[in-house]
Every structure is written in structure tokens, then in C-alpha cells.
């Protein structure tokens, strides 16, 4: 799996977990989700079971929108980048 694929899977997993929290908080049933998302029962089941390979980031963002939420993207330095920066500083010192 490429680095890009790993990063996309992490993003999907984070979005999925947030959507599940929203569903639980709103106490929504699978039948209600069918109507809200306008998707058939098998797709609802895939969402609830975490079949992330069948879901795109854009679809997950749309589901969050339909549940009354919106996503905010925030970038921060990865642990690897922080370690590389510290190592470079030590070499230069």
C-alpha cells in the first residue's frame, strides 16, 4: 500500500468514526439513515460496518453534511517531519 493510500485510508477512518458518533448521538436507525442518505439498506449496512473500501472521502463528507455537520481540515506537522527537522538542526549546530 502506498503512502498516499495509507493517508487516504486514515482520513476515511477518521471521517467514518465521526459519522458513527453522530449517528449514535442522534439515535438514528438504519431505516432512518436510508431516508436521510437516500441509499438502499445494503449501503447503510456497509457504512455501519465500516466497509471503507466501498466509500469515498467525498461520500463520507456528504453523509456528514446530511447529518448536519461539516468538516474542517487542519494541517499540522507530522511526527516524522518534526523528527527530521530536529535531526537537521542538530547536524547544523
Secondary structure, DSSP 8 states (H G I E B T S, - for coil): --HHHHHHHHHHHHHHHHHHHHHHHHT--HHHHHHHHT--HHHHHHHHHT-GGG--HHHHHHHHHHTT----------HHHHHHHHHHHHHH-
